[in-house]
Amino acid sequence: MTASSTRRTTAAHHRLAAVGAIAVAGALILTGCGDQTKNKDKGGSSNSAQASSAPLASKLPASIRDKGVIRVGSDIAYAPVEFKDSSGNVVGLDPDLAAAMGKQLGVKFDFQNGTFDALLTGIRSNRYDIAMSAMTDNKNRQEGVDPDTGKKVGEGVDFVDYLTAGVSIYTRKGDTKGITSWSDLCGKKLAVERGTVSEDLAKAEAKKCPSGKKLTIEPFDDDQQSQTRLRSGGADAASSDFPVAAYAVKTSGGGKDFQIVGDQVEAAPYGIAVGKGNTQLRDALQAAMNAVIKSGEYEKILAKWGAQDGAVKESVINGGK
């Protein structure tokens, strides 16, 4: 759910290799999302033993280290980044990275489902400790600014960056309606997930459309609803982050439902969102991510989910523009 900044088309090397390597995850079936994941960590006497053996446990705030759990707000309907398999377990790129970080920190990451546009509010209200949900690190989110009005609506968050991704448009297979770029959407109907940069880009493009060729934007609570709308013919195209679009193209209808049109735009970092005042947790997460990167496990996880072309060499804080 990528950053809203000056739009640009990315070169071929920015593309995530989702179509090739994503077949590893093809057997996983997306199911409906509940309020939170199955098999939540309950804490208990094993927490202190687990933390004491973890190399970076001392970097965590004592309150989290004692509980042994980091509560993660996530839109768990965004395959292959995070989604539920046929058994209702949360799987995907983000959960795998979180599990690897958990080994470094001696805690469990408890993924709890929420709508994407409410995740940052959930951090402010202390429902979640962090948000990890293919969320793009950008200045608006860092500063708590509404991208539509330019007005400050919250204190903002800090980001621990861990991947680079762009945004794509896709259509029904063999029915592109002549769409090859964002400017071709004028006069068309576009399905998007609410609160994402796909919606931001669509709103920006709609302002450029000539009279009589209105771009109709249909926002949905999650990406699966957007895909369903497109699949049924209720929209001419849909937009989401490239790894998600590529996964949908690969898996929906056995690869017969959708096709990507045009190039990615808006290549920008994904980040783990942390409340502005929670700098100790933020820095612990950065240290854990860098340890996972250095160990080589990071590359294996990205390859598993077809995201290796979005790899970063180092996790940074607030690298989004």
N, C-alpha and C positions, 0 to 999 in steps of 0.2 A: 504494500500500500504506500506507494512511492511518493517522493518529495515533490512539493509544488514550488518550482523555481523556474528560471527562464528556460523554455523548452528547447531541446536540441535533439537531433537524431544521433544515435550512438553508432560507432563503427562496429564492424562484425565481431571484433574480439570482446565487445561488451555483452554479447548475447550469452545467456546462461545455457549450458549444454543440457537442458532439461529433456529435450525430445529423445536424445540418445540414451542417456543413463537412467531416465525416469522409469523405464520398464521394470526396474527392480521393484518399484512400488506398485506396479500395475495391478497386482492381485489384491491389493487392499481396497475395500469397498467403503465408500463414504456413507455414513449414516447420520441421522439427525443428532443435533447437539442438545444436551441437557444443560442444567444450570452449572454443573461442575463435573470433573472427571471421576471415573471409577477408581477404586482402590486408593483413596487419598491417604497420605501419610498422617498418622494420628499422633506422632511424637512418641514419647515414652522413654524408658530407661536406657534404650540403646542409643539415644541421640548423643549423649556425652561421649560414649565410646567411639561412635562413628566420627564425631567432630575431632576428637583428640588424635585420630590417625590420619586426618586429612591435612595435606601440606599447607593449605591457605586458610584453614578454619579461623585462625586468630585474627584475620583481617575483617571478619564479619562483626556487625554490631552484636553485643552480648544477647540482646533479646531474641534475635533470629537464631543465633548459635544455640541458645538454650532450647528453643522450640524445635529446631532441626528442620524447619520448613520455610521456604520462600513462596509466598502466594503470588501466582502469576495470572494476571488478567490477559485473556487471549480470545480472539474470534476464531473458534475451533471449527471453521468450515472453509479453510483456505488451502486446500491441498495443492502442492505437496509440502507446504511450509508447516501447517498444523491442521490436523483433521482427525476424525475417529474411524477406526477400522471396523470390521464387521462384528467384533466383540465389544465394541464401545470403548476401546482403549485409545488414548490420545497418542498419535504417532506423527512423524514428520520431521522436517529439518530442525525446527526450533526445539521440539521436545528432545531430540537426540543431542543437540548442542547443550541444552540445559542439563541433561543427565550427565554429560561429560564434565560440565562445570561443577555439578553437585559433588562429583568425586573429589574435585580439588578443594571444595569448601566444606565438605562433610555434612551437607544438607540435601533434602529432597526439594525439587521444584514442583509445586502443586498447581497444575494448569486448571484454571477455572474459566468457564465459558461466559463471554459477554459480547454485546454488539460492539463493533470496532469503534464507532464514534463515541462510545461511553467509557472506553478504557482509561483515558487520562483522568476523567472525572472520578473513576474508581480508585485511582491512586490518591487523588486529593482527599477523598472521603475515607481513606484507610481501608477500603475493601480489599485492595491488592497492595502488595509491597512493590511490585514492578509490573510493567506490561511488556510482553514479548509476543509479537503478533505481526511479523512482516511489516513493522512500522518504520516508515522512513524518518530519519533524522533530518529535520529542516528547521530553519530559524523561527518560523511561526510557532511550531510546537515547542521549541526551546524557550521562547519568550511568552507563550500563552496568548498568541494573537489569532483572532479569527481571520482566515484567509479571504473571506467574502467581504468583510467590513473594514479590515485593517485595524480593528479595535482590540485592545487587550481584554481578555475574558478570564484569565487565570494567571497563576504564577509561573506556568510553564514547567518543563521537566528537563532533566539532563539525559543524554543518551550515551550508552556504551555501544559503539558501532562494531558490526561483525560481518557484514556482507554488502555487496553492491548489486543493485538490480534496477531494471528499467520497466516501463509501462508499454503494454501492447494492446492492439485492437484485434478482435477476432469476430468472424461471421459464421453463419451456417456454411457447411462445406458445399462448394459449388454454387453458392448464392451470395456473392460478395457485394452485390448492388453497386459495383463500381468503386468500392471503398478501398483505397490504398494508403490513405493518410488522414490525419485529423481534419484537414480542410475539406475532405470529401464527405464529412458527416453532415454538412448543412443540408437540410431537407430530409434528414433521416431521423430514426428513433434509436437512441443508445441506452443500453442497460448498464448500470454501474452499481458498485457497493457504496452505500452512503458513508460520507466522511473520509473517503480515500482521495488520493490525488487524481484518480481517474475521473471522479466527479469534479474536482477543481479544474482539471484540463478541459473537461466538457463545457463547464460554465464559461471558461475563458474563450473557448472556440465559438460558443453560441453567440457571444457578443460581436464576433467578426462576420457572422453569416449575413448575406444580403437579404433585403426585404423579400418576403415570399418564399424563403428557403430556411425556415426555422429548424434549428436543431432541438429535438425533443429529448429531454433527459429523464430517464426513469431510474431513480435511486431505490435500492433495496437494502434490507438489513444485513444480508450476507451475500457472498459471491455465488453460492449455490442457487439462490433465488434469481439472481441475475442470469445465470446460465440457463435456468429453466425457462425464463422469459424468452431468451433468444432461441432456444431449442424449439419452443412452441410456435415461433413465428411472430411473437408479439413485439419483437424489436428487430431492427435491421443489423445491429452489431452490439457487441459488449466490449468492455475494457477492464483489464486488471493487470497486476504485475506480470511480467513475462514468464517467470517460472510457473505461476498459477495458470496463465493462459495456455502455456505449452503442455502442462499436465492435463488440462481439460481437452485439448486437441488430441492428445495421445490416448486418453482413456474413455472419454464420453462416447457411448455408442460403439465401443470397440474401435475408436478412431474415425468413425464415419460421420460424426455430428458437426464438427467445427474445423475451421482453418484460420491461422493467423494471417493478417493482411498488413503489409507495410513493415517498417522497422520499429524497434524500440525507441522510446524517447525518455527523457528525464532520468538517466542513470544516476543513482544516488545511494547513499548508505542506508541499510537497515540498522536500527538501533534498539537496544533494550532501554525502555523508558523508566527513569527513577525520579522520585520527587526531588525538587531542588534542594531541600534541606537534608537529604539523606546521603551525604557525600561519602560516609564510610561504607555503606552498602554499594554505592556506585563504584567506588575504587576497588572494592573486593571483587565485584563482578568483572571489572576490567582485568584485574590480575588473573582471575580464573580463566577468562576467555583467552588471554595471551598464553597462559600455560597450556591450554588445549591446542592452540595454534602451534606452539613450539613443539608439542609432543608428536605431532603428525596425525592425531585423531581428528582434528578439524578437517583436513583434506579428505580423509576417509568418509566422514559424514557428508560432506558436500558432494562427493562423488556418488554416494548412495542415492542421493535425491536429485542428481543431475544439476547441481548448482556450482560446480567447480569453477566455472568461468567468472563467477562473482566473488571469488575468494579475495580476502585482504591479507596483507602480510603482518598487520598488527592492528589490534583493537585500539581505537582512540576515543576520546570523550568529545562529544558535540562536533563531529567532523562535517555535519551537514551544512549546506549553504542556504 
